[in-house]
Amino acid sequence: MIYDNSIPMKILVTGSEGFIGSHLTEELVKLGYDVRAFIMYNSFNSNGWLNTIPFEIKKKIDFFYGDIRDSELVKNATRNCNVIFHLAALIGIPYSYIASRSYIETNVIGTLNLLNAIKDTNIHKFIHTSTSEVYGTAQYIPIDEKHPLNAQSPYAASKTAADQLVLSYTKSFKIPSIIIRPFNTFGPRQSLRAIIPTIITQLIQNSDQIKLGSLTPTRDFTYIEDTVDALILSLKSQFQYSEIFNLGTGYEISIKSLAELISKKMGKDTCVFDDDIRKRPINSEVERLISNNEKAINELSWNPKYVNENGFNLALDKTIKWFKDNKNLINYSSNYIR
């Protein structure tokens, strides 16, 4: 399918009110794109993190409220859109153990609704956001796009299923698709349930202890600016059918070392504990995730800025500063867990 460049580009971003989605939506508008932001309907009339962006940007966004699980509503959301960034998903791994059906309905059925809505349209590109969790513990390192899939949590299983739906619809209905698999994106606006905000916010509350889950797993962290850059490059790329790209830096750090590093940066003398209630079931813990990003670099011309130890430290400093400067936007009342 060849996209007709004479047709004005209208972009739908699902999950636009969330962490990655809000950064992506904001950047797309800055670049001059016409953006429709699909936002989960809520009784608070909240646009999530999009409420915090500058008014001059916010007023240019076409807001659409609904639920990704509602097939008719999703069809309406996609009307007149020729590019879709699909980021809407339930993401908290711990909650997936007790609410697995919700993850299937949102992450799998929600993706199915979008694919069915666009399969008979002149869609230019469907860009689906996956996760490195679909790989499970690394069977070899660094993990490339050919690494076997091994879901070790209900969350990972739901994202694996969604990925396979996208690939199957591309083969069956020639939907032009790209799957992006970020490795632990972090930065401003991230949920307190994620590991880096969990550590930072516990320290902001002057805790002399940091309580986490397992301390031995290692992760490959990617700063939000680099993730958004790759997503926009995927929009501009000529790739259309069943392409998958890992987004990571190849820099590995353990959860314990990460907590100690953040404590040092924040000037805290803190003890780090593994709390049994925060741990994943033993066979569900992903012990090691390290990305091979060569495909994204070579084929998307992705040039991540925050790479290796120095880049990670710089991005971590920016993240810590944001959480300190925006304490008024963060709700610390709940016992957030990784």
Secondary structure, DSSP 8 states (H G I E B T S, - for coil): ----TTS--EEEEETTTSHHHHHHHHHHHHTT-EEEEEEE--TT---GGGGGS-HHHHTT-EEEEE-TT-HHHHHHHHTT-SEEEE------HHHHTT-HHHHIIIIIIHHHHHHHHHTTS---EEEEE--GGGG-S-SSSSB-TTS-----SHHHHHHHHHHHHHHHHHHHH---EEEEEESSEE-TT--TTSHHHHHHHHHHTT-SEEEES-SS-EE--EEHHHHHHHHHHHHHSS--SSEEEEE--S--EEHHHHHHHHHHHTT---EEEE-GGGS--TTT---B--B--HHHHHHS----SS-HHHHHHHHHHHHHHHHHHTGGG---SS----
